[in-house]
Amino acid sequence: MKEKITIALAGNPNSGKSTVFNAITGARQHIANYPGVTVEKKYGTVTHKGYEIEVVDLPGTYSLTAYSLEEIVARDFLVNEKPDLVVDIVDASNLDRNLYLTVQLKELGSPLIIALNMMDAAESRGIVVDDQLLSTLFQVPVVPMVARSKQGIQECLDKVIAVAGRDQEWPPAVISYGNDIDQGLDQIETIIKRSKAFNARYPSRWRALKCLEGDRQILDFLKEDPDLGRSIEDICQATSKHMVDTLDEEPESVIAGHRYGYIVGITRKAVKRKVELRLNLSDKIDKVLTNRIIGPLLMIAILYVIYVFTFSASEVPIRVFEVFFEFLKEIVSSIIPVGNLQSLIVSGIIDGVGGVLGFVPLIMFMFFAIAIMEDSGYMARMAYMLDRVLRWFGLHGNSVIALIVSGGISGGCAVPGVMATRTLKDPKERITTLLVVPFMNCGAKLPVYAMLIGAFFSKDKARMMFILTLFSWGFALLAAKIIRSTVLKGPETPFVMELPPYRMPTLKGLLIHTWERTWYYIKKAGTVILGLSIILWAMMTFPGLSEEQERFFENERIRATKSLLTSPEIKEWIPDGKSLMELNGLYESYARANSEEEAHMITGLEDSPLFPLIKTTFLLNKGEVPERQIERHDLQAAARYLRFRDEMTGLGDRERQAALKGSIAGWLGQGLEVVTRPLGFDYRINIALLGGFAAKEVVVSTLGTAYSIGEVDPEGSNSLSERLRKDPGWNPLKAFTLIIFTMLYVPCFVTVISIRRETSWVWAGFSIGFNLVAAFLVAFIIRYAGMALGLGVS
Amino acid sequence: MVFLFSLLRRRMAGSMGVTPGNKDTFGMKKVIKMREMSDNQEGIIRKISATGDMGRRIREMGLVPDTPVQIQGRAPLRDPVAIKIRDFTLTLRSDEASGIWVEVDVPEHQS
């Protein structure tokens, strides 16, 4: 008797395997990758009746051949790790196909029980499975189950303990594949058993079968002994020739036929069909949702609803995040004195990490919506409907998931998009998809668009956004076509995909899916972006102002202060520099109290003798003409003080602008003008684009600094829009060129890291290079085509 | 075992009203490519001529000879095609459906 049991969950995709896994392990689950591959390994533990059961969720597969990564991973795990028991999750409403994997597990000699899941769905379709009889005929313990409502989970764990506790032998099942194949199997089995390549972990008959099926992994393994390899190959060829001559079939196809024959032989006895339902509910829904005309229209409508839902639902949480980070900045600013350390923490770390984390609510809601589409089965329908279009561009129906997650409906994120390409089997199609997803309009690009559209296309905002959405799709597809007909040339892979029945998603499943992906994003933002933010901050801060410049700004400030203190209007209010500081402090508290509508703070300030001046200045600043009872010389004093304030703000902005220009990023930006001049970009835009490598929305705030207009609120960014609209160097064509360049130029840093994780540094580097070249060419064409048409000559 | 199995095969096919092995036309039946089938048409898979990876994926999804199949519909651009097989719905491209041969009823007026 053991205290600790390891079980593996095996099963087809859509058999409810993850529901079973979630029901067994609850929140105690972990995700890792199988060594060396990007296939996810989920595992968790549960304690049941004193036993500690470790559960490993194998990738969902239809078979155990060596033709997909998932199948090899599952197979290797079963053979090498030898779990104490394999729980095969079988969909009772779709028994034949699910049992195809079960037969192979039996042939592999894995200790096995069948969890007969979705008994309710089967019953509603008039399929009644006699689990006792199935167990007898299959010679495997069977536990009926409805994992969604947790029925049968405890019974399954009981069975796990009972079966794993038995010290039982699990001889590999021997299934007959007809005379010719059986003879070949016998011959190969005998050779393997006698050879050096014999390995007790692999049943010899199973290996013989794999040889006849043409399984590359096993054949290569046996070829390590050249004599053995040759003699096995001879038998395989002889068998194959004989089969083709007599039956006109390859051995592999005969084997599959017999396996299904064996299964049907059992299910015909163990399954009773009450009524032959010609169309079940799911089929009826499909008649509408995948209808030739209604289907695509509904798909667009559904995507639009998701877009609206994501943005409206995340509005409040995003605001909360913003307020939180503002609060954090204020606290840090009040604790740490003004200087480089404060600047590093406030402008470098909090702004950088906060900017990326600020998107978490948006991303979370987007993932939630996507999880609904996946778990309900609608995503498969989208892949089905769009496959024909995507195939023309060298992609695959399943690419649509990655494209939509990355911002196909504006406001996704390329990081989970890159991860979503894991559903693509063919490496070429997968890499192509992953290279084009950064072209989609992710959430971080939207503030940049909003600012520029606000400045130059404010009349038709909606139309511009729509055009940009079309443009990004068009460009991504075109780029895919280019990549697929050059660097990643290759045949298209088969599209053989199940349309799983529509199912109502469970909240638990949705939350787990959403959280897994969101957490991945947060982890990235917390680690990679932290380091990068610090580097970018340093680039934009050092070396900064020269001593001479510093002295200049200092003198200017002293001059302005002196001029204020000596002016006749203000003299009677503030006699010296000390009272000026007091006035400044009080004015700022009053302004803040007003903007936050804190009545009690305002009341507190009213006692000050300086209050009338403060209030008048404030009203004057807002452009509201103060009431009559204010005396004339008070008004003059307020106007003089306001002028002083504007002067000081202007000096601060000019100083920041000069500091940015004098920084490493500033030098780079100026150096890059050589390259970007054909696009009409000056050093200020270049600096902003450099900053955008961290996260695209940084473009807006950096442009703000570069144009010396102080703090820019990335959501509103009105002052920057205003400033650019009035700038003679700007025009709609330039703005549009910058929008398109921002859309295409480089994946943000986190995306580059994700691409590397999914592929290699080579592809990550290619992605940066390809996108830069593409962005440059497209922006160049747009600019010159626009100028040729007489638009925006500057 | 082998004998039992072939018996089973014959019985299965027999219950569906056809005898295995007849090619092209036999009375009211003919064998056509799956891609040529019309929507909602039913038939029985007779042969999978697709080979390699494609053939394997088709077969492991349960498309093996003597299995009844029905065309459920086609995607908006007439490709891929959705079929009902065993107890589930499978989609595959028309190109891939060319490697699947299905025995169907010949409409009265054609025979």
Interface residues (C-beta under 8 A of the other chain):
Chain A: Y62 S63 T65 Y67 S93 N94 L95 D96 R97 Y100 R125 I127 S176 G178 N179 D182 D248 E250 E252 S253 A256 G257 H258 Y260 G261 Y262 V264 G265 S282 D283 D286 K287 T290 R292 I293 G295 P296 Y384 M385 D387 R388 V389 R391 G397 T493 P494 F495 V496 M497 E498 L499 P500 P501
Chain B: M1 V2 F5 L8 R9 M12 K47 I48 T51 D53 M54 G55 R56 R57 I58 R59 E60 M61 G62 V64 P65 T67 Q72 G73 R74 A75 P76 L77 R78 D79 P80 A82 K84 R86 D87 F88 T89 L90 T91 L92 R93 E96
